[in-house]
Amino acid sequence: MAMVLSAESRRVETPNGVMTTLASPSQGGAEQAVWRVDARPGMVGPVHAFDAELVWTWLDGAAVVQLGDERFEVGVGDTMVLPADVSRQMFADAERGFVSIVAAPSCAHVYNPDGMSAPDACDLAPKGTERTVPPWVR
């Protein structure tokens, strides 16, 4: 058994919010990765995809999730199972943003579904056709 104390959680700040690793291979020795997303109000996330299924549960605020060709409005208590290899983009509530818990395999890679980097992508985003494991998943 391993325990990760709140004070030991890894926090990674991006232009869109804060990702807090709750458990991962390097944080508690978990086989799964679990992290918290604190999205800034009005945040428009990048279009991206993962090569693994992710489970998102909203704890606070609200968002619109563009998943492939479909749009979903989500709020407190809602859970989405996002399939592998489907493009996604998230839009946080303009007033409250959102808080979510996410679970994924610890080997999940993020990538640009069209193979092109957004011109304003942050340093943590995959470049071109690169596939990377985000730091909050490791």
N, C-alpha and C positions, 0 to 999 in steps of 0.2 A: 504494500500500500504506500502511496505517496500523497503528500499534502502540499499544496501550493498556497502559501499565505498571500493575502491580498497585497501586502507590501512588497512581495516578491514578483508580482505579475509584471510581465513585459508590456510596456506601452509604446506603440509606434504611432506617431502623429503624421498624418498625410494632409494635403490641402483640403480634403473633404471631411476629415474627422479624426477620431482617435480609435485605434484598434488595440484592445487589451487582451493579451493571450492569457487564458485561464488554465489551459492544459494543452500540452503538445509533447513531442518526443524530447525536446530540450527543456521543457518546463513540466516536471512531474513524471517524465518518462511514459507519457500516454501514447497509445497507438492511434488515437483519434486526436484531432485538433479542435479545440473549443475556444472561441474568442467572442468578445463583446465589441460591438460597433456603436460608437457615439457619433452620429452624423450631424454635422452642423445644419442649422436651419437654412433651407433653400439650396442645399447641396445638390449638385447635378453630378452624379458619378460617371466614370468613363464607361464606354461600351467595352465589354470584355467577356470572356468565357472561361470556365474551368473544365478540366478533363475528368472531373469526378462530380458526383452528386453532392450538393450542399443543402443543409437544412437551416432555415432562418426562422426565428421566432421573435416577433416584435413585442418589446416590453413597455415602450413609451413612444409617444409621437405617432407619426404616420408617414407613409411613403406611397409613391407609385412605382411599380416595378414593370419595366418593359422586358418581357421574356420572349425572345423570338419575335413573332408578329403579334403577340398578345400583350395587353396592358392590364395590370391588376392593381387595385387600390387596397392597401393593407394598413392595419392599425393594431392597437394594443390587443394582445392575445392571439393574433393571427400567426399561422405558421405556413411557410411555403417550402416545398421540396423542389429545389431547382435542379433539373437534370443536367448531366454532363453534356458538354459540347453544344450548348445552346447559348446564343448571345444574350446578354442581359445588361440593363442599365437601370440605376435607381435614382429616384428624384425624391429628396426629403421634403417634408412639410415645411412651408415657408416660414411659419411662426415657431414651431417646436422642434424641427429636425426629427430624429428618431433614435431610439436605442434598441438594439437587437442582440440576440445571442445566436452565434452561428456554429454549426458542427460540420466537420468534413474529414475525410481521410487525411492523415498527416503528410501524404505524398501528393496532395492535390496541386496541380500546376495551373497557373493563370496564364492566359494568352490573349492576343488580339485576334478576334475571329476572322477578320479580313486580312490579317498579316501585316497591317500597317499601324504604326504608332500615331497616336493623336499628337498634333504639334505642341499642345500645351500639357502633355503627360508629365507627371511628376517623376522624380528619379527612381522611385520604387516600381514604376510600371514596366511591363515587359517591352522590349524594343523590337520593332519589326515582327519577325516570325518567332522570336524567342519565347520559350515557355519557362516560367520561373515559379518556385515555391515562395509565396509571400513570407516575409519575416514573421508575421504573427501566426503562421501555420507551422513553422519549423519547430 
